[in-house]
Amino acid sequence: MDRIWPRGLSESAAQIDEWAHNIAPTTTLRKWYNHQPEHWKEFVKLYRHELSKNKEVENFINDHKNSKLLTLLFATKDPELSHASILKKYLEDHFPD
């Protein structure tokens, strides 16, 4: 779930059901973090705060609460230091059982 669409890939070619770019980190936060490991702990805290205040996240959870499977697509060289790992954990914590 990236805010920026990947260069060279059309939405039709991607064959995805939904691009929920509004639940990715804001541009300001993404640029500040810039995948710098020394910013990771603060980035986690700031992105989780963004998620908690973002109505789009609440809508996403409500829209998909009955889904048996969700696949999150993202692009990064280091998945452990990516917003996707934070988003995955946040969604796991907030989806109804």
C-alpha positions in Angstrom: 0.0 0.0 0.0 2.2 2.8 -1.3 1.0 6.3 -1.8 2.9 6.6 -5.1 1.9 4.4 -8.0 4.9 2.4 -9.4 6.4 3.8 -12.6 5.8 1.8 -15.7 2.9 -0.2 -14.5 -0.7 0.6 -15.5 -3.5 0.0 -13.0 -5.1 -2.5 -15.4 -1.9 -4.4 -15.8 -1.5 -4.6 -12.0 -4.8 -6.5 -11.8 -5.5 -5.4 -8.2 -9.0 -4.9 -6.7 -8.1 -1.7 -4.8 -5.3 0.8 -4.4 -5.8 2.1 -0.8 -3.1 4.7 -1.2 -4.7 7.0 1.4 -3.7 4.6 4.2 0.0 4.8 3.3 2.2 7.3 5.2 1.7 10.9 4.3 4.1 12.4 1.8 5.6 14.6 4.5 6.2 11.6 6.8 7.5 9.4 4.0 10.0 12.0 2.9 11.2 12.7 6.4 11.8 9.0 7.1 13.5 8.4 3.7 14.2 4.8 4.7 16.9 5.9 7.2 17.3 3.2 9.9 18.1 5.8 12.5 14.6 7.3 12.0 12.8 3.9 12.3 11.5 4.0 15.9 10.2 7.5 15.5 8.7 6.6 12.1 6.8 3.7 13.6 5.3 6.0 16.3 4.4 8.8 13.9 2.9 6.4 11.3 0.8 4.6 13.9 -0.4 7.9 15.0 -1.4 8.8 11.4 -3.2 5.5 11.1 -5.2 6.1 14.3 -6.4 9.5 13.1 -7.1 8.5 9.5 -10.8 8.0 8.6 -9.7 6.1 5.5 -8.2 3.4 7.7 -11.4 3.0 9.6 -13.3 2.8 6.3 -10.8 0.2 4.9 -11.2 -2.0 8.0 -15.0 -1.7 7.8 -15.0 -2.4 4.0 -12.9 -5.5 4.5 -13.9 -6.9 7.9 -15.5 -9.9 6.3 -12.6 -10.7 4.0 -10.9 -14.0 4.5 -7.7 -12.8 2.9 -6.1 -9.4 2.2 -2.9 -9.1 0.2 -0.9 -5.9 0.7 1.4 -5.0 -2.1 4.3 -2.7 -1.6 7.8 -2.0 -3.0 10.8 -1.8 -0.8 14.3 -3.1 -0.6 14.0 -3.7 3.2 10.5 -5.1 4.2 11.4 -5.0 7.9 12.0 -1.2 7.8 9.0 -0.5 5.6 5.7 1.1 6.4 4.0 -2.1 5.2 5.2 -4.0 8.3 3.7 -1.3 10.5 0.4 -1.3 8.5 0.2 -5.1 8.6 0.5 -5.1 12.4 -1.9 -2.2 12.8 -4.6 -4.0 10.7 -4.1 -7.3 12.5 -4.6 -5.4 15.8 -7.7 -3.6 14.6 -9.6 -6.2 12.5 -12.3 -8.0 14.3 -11.6 -11.6 15.1 
